[in-house]
Each structure stands twice: as structure tokens, then as C-alpha cells.
Amino acid sequence: MIDEIKIMQLADGNLDPKDREEVLNAIQADANLQKILKDYEFTRNILFLYAEEIKSKPLPEKLLKKIEEFNFKKKIKKKTTSFSDFFNILSSNSEPVLAAKNNKRLTGFLSSIAGLAKVKPVRTQQHTLYQRETNNIFKLSRSKLNQFVECQRCFYLDRVKGLKEPSMPKWTLNSAVDTLLKKEFDIYRILKKPHPIMLEQNLNFIPFEHEDLNKWRDSLRGGISFIDTDTNLEIYGGIDDLWFDKDKKELVVVDYKTQSSATPVEVETYLNNPFHQSYKLQMDIYVYILQQMGKKLNFNVSNRAFFLVYNAEKSYDKFDDKLNFTAKLIPYEANTSKLKNLITEVKKVLESETIPNLNTNCEKCMYLEANKFLT
């Protein structure tokens, strides 16, 4: 049976590395241990966010009694009576603190005192937070690299300090189109025949077949990834599709895009749209990752990529329980030359002890800044 104190240490980031695998395996196999870990993680975040608010409060009676009993048994003279005392020694490994942290009801005590909301604005999973000066492998998604390019301050607050961005609603209609397109192209993949849009564009392509394709499509199952050995950053993402260029014997990365615009999709202007600039970086990253993977898996990946854009038309007189789409294939020449320097810069910012400066071009930064003066 795993010592509960080790679960607490895991949540607090202080677990001995040699014990980590054993503890994680035990937690994965035991729903009760998972609940205990979740409680400790939540408690840590409460203490982090609301320390100033509740420092002056006395410790809950049950917790105070537990600490006093433990101190008496161990003949420890240190008297801990308030949250201020508790915070001062919270990160230490002294026995009374371990005893206090070992109380399963601590989360409930703190919640009732601080009157907390159910929304958790900080990250609770240690593997999502960067630990400076460790040089452990740290995973970064394609979207997080895009966040870095848009605002280094927001990126740092997220990945180093643990401040989560507000969640977004799921794009369910886009997801439905994405799922159906994958099913459609998979039919031609099995048949080893070109999809009609390939024939329409005079492309000697067929959908690429590989045993790991579904894994590469799903970033939650690993997606496509590679480790930059100079920084120990693992960059990953989930692609939509891969096509095979039969003339050049190369893989071609394809990303599906769904929208609804009264303006027709045009090859010449689509990627000039200010709201589509992140698409180019997204494709650059996908192509770069797959090119690194190809060195080990023995395949070549073209810099030429495509966005397959489906536009839901609004020109019809009525709905009739369906959406009518027009498809447009947008070619793009990926620029992977800048990504090595980008990854190096990301590492530099992650290792910094200083939060990047306020970005006046970032809506989230300016929203948080304005809030200081309006409340």
C-alpha cells in the first residue's frame, strides 16, 4: 500500500524521483488513491491562490487537534495555530506539516473558510508545469507554441505559474465535419484510390496509409511528436490527414478547415486573412515534426502542404435540415527554417525567473490589466 504522504509529495512536487513510477502506477490502479491525489492537488492550489485572504484565519479545530496530537507524540515543541504559521512551513518536510497535509478533509476545511468558487483557475497536474533547472523532457503542444508567438507573458503564466486560460466552447459543428471528412478519406485510403478532389486538382495523390495514422490524428493519444535534444522540449500535435505524392514519393500534410462566410474562399486571399495567420504556423509545426519523425521512420515529408477548406453557404433560401458546403483546396509552402530558433527562444523564456513584460497587443493581458483599475 502506497504511503499517503507520498501522494501528497507528488501533488506538491516534492516526491523523490525514484519513487515516482511506483506511486503513479499505484494511483492509476486505485480510484481511491486518485481521489486522494485530486484532493491534495486542489488543496495546493487553494493555498496558492487564497493564501493572503485566509492567512489570518485560525486553523480548523479538527486539523489543529491532529497537529497537536502528532506534536505531543513526537515531542515537537513547534506550535502551529494559524494558517499563517501553516503557510510558513507548508513546503517543508517537518513531521507536523506532513501530519497536517495527511488529513483527507483539509480541502473541505479550506473551501469552507475561503468560500471558494468551483472554477479552478490554476493547473493541478504537475506534468503541465515547467520546472526550471531540471532539464527534464517537457511536452508542449502545437497550440502552446502558437500561444508563445502571440503572447510570451500569457504563455509563461500558463506553463510556469500555472494560470489557466479561460476555457473555450467546443466547436461541435466543426468537429462533426472533421470526423466525417476523415471517414470519407479513409474509404479512399482503403481502396488506395485518389479522392475526387485530388483528381479535380490534377494531383497524382492518394490518401497515405499507415498503422499509426489514427494515433497521429489524436494529440491526446500522443499525436505526432519529436524531442528537440538541445532543449529537451517535446513538441506534439494532432494532424487531420496525410496524402502521398506518387510522383515525388513524399508525404503531404493536409489540415481540414470549416467555416461559414458569405465571401467565397479564394486561393489568393485565404491565408492573408488576419484571423488565419495562426494556420500557417500550425502547418509549419506539423510539417517540421513529421520531417523529424521521417528521419527515423524512413519517409520524406514535403514542404508543400494543403488546407482543405469547407465553407457552409448562406445563400440558400432556407435550411431544410442541412448545410451545403463548397470545398476549396488551398496550397501552402511551409516555412520550417524558423522553428529551431523558436523552440530555443521558448526554452529561454521557460527558464527565466522573470515574468515577461505586459503585452499591449494581447487582449487577455489588457483585460487583466484593466481589471486592476475597474475593481
Contacts in CASP RR format, 6 or more apart in sequence:
PFRMAT RR
TARGET T0000
AUTHOR 0000-0000-0000
METHOD contacts of the structure
MODEL  1
MIDEIKIMQLADGNLDPKDREEVLNAIQADANLQKILKDYEFTRNILFLY
AEEIKSKPLPEKLLKKIEEFNFKKKIKKKTTSFSDFFNILSSNSEPVLAA
KNNKRLTGFLSSIAGLAKVKPVRTQQHTLYQRETNNIFKLSRSKLNQFVE
CQRCFYLDRVKGLKEPSMPKWTLNSAVDTLLKKEFDIYRILKKPHPIMLE
QNLNFIPFEHEDLNKWRDSLRGGISFIDTDTNLEIYGGIDDLWFDKDKKE
LVVVDYKTQSSATPVEVETYLNNPFHQSYKLQMDIYVYILQQMGKKLNFN
VSNRAFFLVYNAEKSYDKFDDKLNFTAKLIPYEANTSKLKNLITEVKKVL
ESETIPNLNTNCEKCMYLEANKFLT
2 22 0 8 1.000
2 23 0 8 1.000
2 26 0 8 1.000
2 27 0 8 1.000
2 33 0 8 1.000
4 36 0 8 1.000
4 102 0 8 1.000
5 98 0 8 1.000
5 101 0 8 1.000
5 102 0 8 1.000
6 15 0 8 1.000
6 19 0 8 1.000
6 23 0 8 1.000
7 23 0 8 1.000
7 27 0 8 1.000
7 33 0 8 1.000
7 36 0 8 1.000
7 37 0 8 1.000
7 40 0 8 1.000
8 40 0 8 1.000
8 98 0 8 1.000
8 101 0 8 1.000
8 102 0 8 1.000
9 15 0 8 1.000
9 16 0 8 1.000
10 20 0 8 1.000
10 23 0 8 1.000
10 24 0 8 1.000
10 27 0 8 1.000
10 37 0 8 1.000
10 40 0 8 1.000
10 126 0 8 1.000
11 37 0 8 1.000
11 40 0 8 1.000
11 41 0 8 1.000
11 43 0 8 1.000
11 44 0 8 1.000
11 126 0 8 1.000
12 40 0 8 1.000
12 44 0 8 1.000
12 91 0 8 1.000
12 101 0 8 1.000
13 126 0 8 1.000
14 91 0 8 1.000
14 93 0 8 1.000
15 23 0 8 1.000
26 33 0 8 1.000
27 33 0 8 1.000
27 34 0 8 1.000
27 37 0 8 1.000
28 34 0 8 1.000
36 104 0 8 1.000
38 124 0 8 1.000
39 104 0 8 1.000
39 106 0 8 1.000
39 107 0 8 1.000
40 101 0 8 1.000
40 107 0 8 1.000
41 124 0 8 1.000
41 125 0 8 1.000
42 107 0 8 1.000
42 120 0 8 1.000
42 124 0 8 1.000
43 101 0 8 1.000
43 106 0 8 1.000
43 107 0 8 1.000
43 110 0 8 1.000
44 124 0 8 1.000
45 120 0 8 1.000
45 122 0 8 1.000
45 124 0 8 1.000
46 107 0 8 1.000
46 110 0 8 1.000
46 111 0 8 1.000
46 114 0 8 1.000
46 116 0 8 1.000
47 87 0 8 1.000
47 90 0 8 1.000
47 110 0 8 1.000
48 122 0 8 1.000
49 121 0 8 1.000
49 122 0 8 1.000
50 110 0 8 1.000
50 114 0 8 1.000
50 116 0 8 1.000
51 83 0 8 1.000
51 87 0 8 1.000
53 114 0 8 1.000
54 83 0 8 1.000
54 110 0 8 1.000
54 113 0 8 1.000
54 114 0 8 1.000
55 82 0 8 1.000
55 83 0 8 1.000
55 84 0 8 1.000
55 87 0 8 1.000
56 82 0 8 1.000
56 83 0 8 1.000
56 84 0 8 1.000
57 82 0 8 1.000
57 83 0 8 1.000
57 113 0 8 1.000
58 64 0 8 1.000
58 81 0 8 1.000
58 82 0 8 1.000
58 83 0 8 1.000
59 67 0 8 1.000
59 80 0 8 1.000
59 81 0 8 1.000
59 82 0 8 1.000
59 83 0 8 1.000
59 86 0 8 1.000
60 109 0 8 1.000
60 113 0 8 1.000
62 103 0 8 1.000
62 105 0 8 1.000
62 109 0 8 1.000
63 100 0 8 1.000
63 103 0 8 1.000
63 105 0 8 1.000
63 106 0 8 1.000
63 109 0 8 1.000
64 80 0 8 1.000
64 81 0 8 1.000
66 99 0 8 1.000
66 100 0 8 1.000
66 103 0 8 1.000
67 80 0 8 1.000
67 96 0 8 1.000
67 99 0 8 1.000
67 100 0 8 1.000
70 76 0 8 1.000
70 95 0 8 1.000
70 96 0 8 1.000
70 99 0 8 1.000
71 77 0 8 1.000
71 78 0 8 1.000
71 79 0 8 1.000
71 96 0 8 1.000
74 95 0 8 1.000
74 96 0 8 1.000
76 94 0 8 1.000
76 95 0 8 1.000
76 96 0 8 1.000
78 89 0 8 1.000
78 94 0 8 1.000
78 96 0 8 1.000
79 85 0 8 1.000
80 86 0 8 1.000
80 89 0 8 1.000
80 96 0 8 1.000
80 100 0 8 1.000
86 97 0 8 1.000
86 100 0 8 1.000
89 96 0 8 1.000
89 97 0 8 1.000
90 97 0 8 1.000
100 106 0 8 1.000
103 109 0 8 1.000
110 116 0 8 1.000
120 164 0 8 1.000
121 163 0 8 1.000
121 164 0 8 1.000
122 162 0 8 1.000
122 163 0 8 1.000
122 164 0 8 1.000
123 129 0 8 1.000
123 158 0 8 1.000
123 162 0 8 1.000
123 163 0 8 1.000
123 164 0 8 1.000
127 139 0 8 1.000
128 159 0 8 1.000
128 162 0 8 1.000
129 159 0 8 1.000
129 160 0 8 1.000
129 162 0 8 1.000
130 138 0 8 1.000
130 159 0 8 1.000
130 160 0 8 1.000
130 350 0 8 1.000
131 138 0 8 1.000
132 160 0 8 1.000
132 350 0 8 1.000
132 351 0 8 1.000
132 353 0 8 1.000
133 351 0 8 1.000
135 232 0 8 1.000
136 232 0 8 1.000
137 227 0 8 1.000
137 232 0 8 1.000
137 233 0 8 1.000
137 234 0 8 1.000
138 232 0 8 1.000
138 233 0 8 1.000
138 234 0 8 1.000
138 350 0 8 1.000
139 225 0 8 1.000
139 233 0 8 1.000
139 234 0 8 1.000
139 236 0 8 1.000
140 159 0 8 1.000
140 233 0 8 1.000
140 234 0 8 1.000
140 235 0 8 1.000
140 236 0 8 1.000
140 346 0 8 1.000
141 219 0 8 1.000
141 235 0 8 1.000
141 236 0 8 1.000
141 237 0 8 1.000
142 219 0 8 1.000
142 235 0 8 1.000
142 236 0 8 1.000
142 237 0 8 1.000
142 238 0 8 1.000
142 282 0 8 1.000
142 285 0 8 1.000
142 286 0 8 1.000
144 155 0 8 1.000
144 158 0 8 1.000
144 159 0 8 1.000
145 235 0 8 1.000
145 281 0 8 1.000
145 285 0 8 1.000
145 342 0 8 1.000
145 343 0 8 1.000
145 346 0 8 1.000
146 278 0 8 1.000
146 281 0 8 1.000
146 282 0 8 1.000
147 154 0 8 1.000
147 155 0 8 1.000
147 158 0 8 1.000
147 165 0 8 1.000
148 155 0 8 1.000
148 342 0 8 1.000
148 345 0 8 1.000
148 346 0 8 1.000
148 349 0 8 1.000
149 281 0 8 1.000
149 342 0 8 1.000
150 278 0 8 1.000
150 362 0 8 1.000
151 359 0 8 1.000
151 361 0 8 1.000
151 362 0 8 1.000
151 364 0 8 1.000
151 365 0 8 1.000
152 349 0 8 1.000
152 356 0 8 1.000
152 359 0 8 1.000
153 355 0 8 1.000
153 356 0 8 1.000
153 357 0 8 1.000
153 358 0 8 1.000
153 359 0 8 1.000
153 362 0 8 1.000
153 365 0 8 1.000
154 165 0 8 1.000
154 359 0 8 1.000
154 362 0 8 1.000
154 364 0 8 1.000
154 365 0 8 1.000
155 346 0 8 1.000
155 349 0 8 1.000
155 356 0 8 1.000
156 349 0 8 1.000
156 350 0 8 1.000
156 352 0 8 1.000
156 355 0 8 1.000
156 356 0 8 1.000
157 163 0 8 1.000
157 355 0 8 1.000
158 164 0 8 1.000
158 165 0 8 1.000
159 350 0 8 1.000
160 350 0 8 1.000
161 355 0 8 1.000
165 364 0 8 1.000
173 258 0 8 1.000
174 258 0 8 1.000
177 256 0 8 1.000
177 258 0 8 1.000
177 310 0 8 1.000
177 325 0 8 1.000
178 240 0 8 1.000
178 256 0 8 1.000
178 258 0 8 1.000
181 240 0 8 1.000
181 241 0 8 1.000
181 256 0 8 1.000
181 308 0 8 1.000
181 310 0 8 1.000
182 217 0 8 1.000
182 240 0 8 1.000
182 241 0 8 1.000
184 195 0 8 1.000
185 195 0 8 1.000
185 207 0 8 1.000
185 241 0 8 1.000
186 207 0 8 1.000
188 194 0 8 1.000
188 195 0 8 1.000
188 206 0 8 1.000
188 207 0 8 1.000
189 206 0 8 1.000
189 207 0 8 1.000
189 208 0 8 1.000
189 209 0 8 1.000
190 209 0 8 1.000
192 206 0 8 1.000
192 209 0 8 1.000
193 206 0 8 1.000
194 203 0 8 1.000
194 204 0 8 1.000
194 205 0 8 1.000
194 206 0 8 1.000
195 207 0 8 1.000
197 308 0 8 1.000
197 327 0 8 1.000
197 329 0 8 1.000
198 204 0 8 1.000
198 205 0 8 1.000
198 206 0 8 1.000
198 243 0 8 1.000
201 329 0 8 1.000
203 243 0 8 1.000
203 245 0 8 1.000
204 245 0 8 1.000
204 246 0 8 1.000
204 247 0 8 1.000
205 243 0 8 1.000
205 244 0 8 1.000
205 245 0 8 1.000
205 246 0 8 1.000
205 252 0 8 1.000
206 243 0 8 1.000
206 244 0 8 1.000
206 246 0 8 1.000
207 241 0 8 1.000
207 242 0 8 1.000
207 243 0 8 1.000
207 244 0 8 1.000
208 241 0 8 1.000
208 242 0 8 1.000
208 243 0 8 1.000
208 244 0 8 1.000
208 251 0 8 1.000
210 216 0 8 1.000
210 242 0 8 1.000
213 242 0 8 1.000
215 221 0 8 1.000
215 222 0 8 1.000
215 223 0 8 1.000
216 223 0 8 1.000
216 224 0 8 1.000
216 238 0 8 1.000
216 239 0 8 1.000
216 242 0 8 1.000
217 223 0 8 1.000
217 238 0 8 1.000
217 239 0 8 1.000
217 240 0 8 1.000
217 241 0 8 1.000
218 238 0 8 1.000
219 236 0 8 1.000
219 237 0 8 1.000
219 238 0 8 1.000
222 236 0 8 1.000
222 237 0 8 1.000
223 236 0 8 1.000
223 237 0 8 1.000
223 238 0 8 1.000
223 239 0 8 1.000
224 236 0 8 1.000
224 237 0 8 1.000
224 238 0 8 1.000
224 239 0 8 1.000
224 286 0 8 1.000
224 289 0 8 1.000
224 290 0 8 1.000
224 293 0 8 1.000
225 234 0 8 1.000
225 235 0 8 1.000
225 236 0 8 1.000
225 237 0 8 1.000
225 289 0 8 1.000
225 293 0 8 1.000
226 234 0 8 1.000
226 235 0 8 1.000
226 289 0 8 1.000
226 292 0 8 1.000
226 293 0 8 1.000
227 233 0 8 1.000
227 234 0 8 1.000
228 234 0 8 1.000
228 235 0 8 1.000
228 340 0 8 1.000
228 343 0 8 1.000
230 343 0 8 1.000
230 344 0 8 1.000
231 343 0 8 1.000
231 344 0 8 1.000
231 346 0 8 1.000
231 347 0 8 1.000
233 343 0 8 1.000
233 346 0 8 1.000
233 347 0 8 1.000
235 285 0 8 1.000
235 288 0 8 1.000
235 289 0 8 1.000
235 343 0 8 1.000
236 289 0 8 1.000
237 285 0 8 1.000
237 286 0 8 1.000
237 289 0 8 1.000
238 286 0 8 1.000
239 253 0 8 1.000
239 254 0 8 1.000
239 255 0 8 1.000
239 286 0 8 1.000
239 290 0 8 1.000
240 254 0 8 1.000
240 255 0 8 1.000
240 256 0 8 1.000
240 308 0 8 1.000
241 253 0 8 1.000
241 254 0 8 1.000
241 255 0 8 1.000
241 256 0 8 1.000
241 308 0 8 1.000
242 251 0 8 1.000
242 252 0 8 1.000
242 253 0 8 1.000
242 254 0 8 1.000
242 290 0 8 1.000
243 251 0 8 1.000
243 252 0 8 1.000
243 254 0 8 1.000
243 306 0 8 1.000
244 250 0 8 1.000
244 251 0 8 1.000
244 252 0 8 1.000
245 251 0 8 1.000
245 252 0 8 1.000
245 302 0 8 1.000
248 300 0 8 1.000
248 302 0 8 1.000
249 300 0 8 1.000
250 300 0 8 1.000
250 301 0 8 1.000
250 302 0 8 1.000
251 290 0 8 1.000
251 299 0 8 1.000
251 300 0 8 1.000
251 301 0 8 1.000
251 302 0 8 1.000
252 301 0 8 1.000
252 302 0 8 1.000
252 304 0 8 1.000
252 305 0 8 1.000
252 306 0 8 1.000
253 283 0 8 1.000
253 286 0 8 1.000
253 287 0 8 1.000
253 290 0 8 1.000
253 301 0 8 1.000
253 302 0 8 1.000
253 305 0 8 1.000
253 306 0 8 1.000
253 334 0 8 1.000
254 305 0 8 1.000
254 306 0 8 1.000
254 307 0 8 1.000
254 308 0 8 1.000
255 279 0 8 1.000
255 282 0 8 1.000
255 283 0 8 1.000
255 286 0 8 1.000
255 305 0 8 1.000
255 306 0 8 1.000
255 307 0 8 1.000
255 308 0 8 1.000
256 307 0 8 1.000
256 308 0 8 1.000
256 310 0 8 1.000
257 279 0 8 1.000
257 307 0 8 1.000
257 308 0 8 1.000
257 309 0 8 1.000
257 310 0 8 1.000
258 309 0 8 1.000
258 310 0 8 1.000
258 312 0 8 1.000
259 265 0 8 1.000
259 309 0 8 1.000
259 310 0 8 1.000
259 311 0 8 1.000
259 312 0 8 1.000
260 311 0 8 1.000
260 312 0 8 1.000
260 313 0 8 1.000
260 314 0 8 1.000
260 323 0 8 1.000
261 311 0 8 1.000
261 314 0 8 1.000
262 314 0 8 1.000
262 315 0 8 1.000
264 311 0 8 1.000
264 326 0 8 1.000
265 309 0 8 1.000
265 311 0 8 1.000
265 326 0 8 1.000
265 328 0 8 1.000
265 330 0 8 1.000
266 328 0 8 1.000
267 328 0 8 1.000
267 330 0 8 1.000
267 331 0 8 1.000
270 276 0 8 1.000
270 307 0 8 1.000
270 309 0 8 1.000
270 328 0 8 1.000
270 330 0 8 1.000
271 277 0 8 1.000
271 279 0 8 1.000
271 280 0 8 1.000
271 307 0 8 1.000
271 330 0 8 1.000
271 332 0 8 1.000
279 307 0 8 1.000
280 332 0 8 1.000
280 335 0 8 1.000
283 305 0 8 1.000
283 307 0 8 1.000
283 332 0 8 1.000
283 334 0 8 1.000
284 334 0 8 1.000
284 335 0 8 1.000
284 336 0 8 1.000
284 338 0 8 1.000
284 339 0 8 1.000
285 339 0 8 1.000
286 305 0 8 1.000
286 334 0 8 1.000
287 301 0 8 1.000
287 302 0 8 1.000
287 303 0 8 1.000
287 305 0 8 1.000
287 334 0 8 1.000
287 336 0 8 1.000
288 334 0 8 1.000
288 336 0 8 1.000
288 339 0 8 1.000
290 301 0 8 1.000
291 301 0 8 1.000
291 336 0 8 1.000
294 300 0 8 1.000
294 301 0 8 1.000
303 333 0 8 1.000
303 334 0 8 1.000
303 335 0 8 1.000
303 336 0 8 1.000
304 331 0 8 1.000
304 332 0 8 1.000
304 333 0 8 1.000
304 334 0 8 1.000
305 331 0 8 1.000
305 332 0 8 1.000
305 333 0 8 1.000
305 334 0 8 1.000
306 329 0 8 1.000
306 330 0 8 1.000
306 331 0 8 1.000
306 332 0 8 1.000
307 329 0 8 1.000
307 330 0 8 1.000
307 332 0 8 1.000
308 327 0 8 1.000
308 328 0 8 1.000
308 329 0 8 1.000
308 330 0 8 1.000
309 327 0 8 1.000
309 328 0 8 1.000
309 329 0 8 1.000
309 330 0 8 1.000
310 325 0 8 1.000
310 326 0 8 1.000
310 327 0 8 1.000
311 325 0 8 1.000
311 326 0 8 1.000
311 327 0 8 1.000
311 328 0 8 1.000
312 323 0 8 1.000
312 324 0 8 1.000
312 325 0 8 1.000
313 323 0 8 1.000
313 324 0 8 1.000
313 325 0 8 1.000
313 326 0 8 1.000
316 324 0 8 1.000
349 356 0 8 1.000
358 365 0 8 1.000
358 369 0 8 1.000
359 365 0 8 1.000
360 366 0 8 1.000
END
